[in-house]
């Protein structure tokens, strides 16, 4: 099991689309609220799960938890946004 934290600074409130790929299962939280869960057993690929979420103006936290079954694990995250975002990992 691994956790990944991304901080997204948004210039305004907006809806964005999280494009999540994972090996294997994944859970996602935005600003402390669980927004996604997939208990898949799969190899990682980009954009396997698509989740529309609300970001607030300013700092937003995106926490991903990967529950790996066997072998290597990992996560891929892209964010589709109409406004520019500043992203950082913690």
Secondary structure, DSSP 8 states (H G I E B T S, - for coil): -EEEEEEEEESS-EEEEEEEEEESEEEEEETTEEEEEE-------TTSEEEEEEE-SEEEEEEEEEE--SS--EEEEEEE-SS-EEEEE-
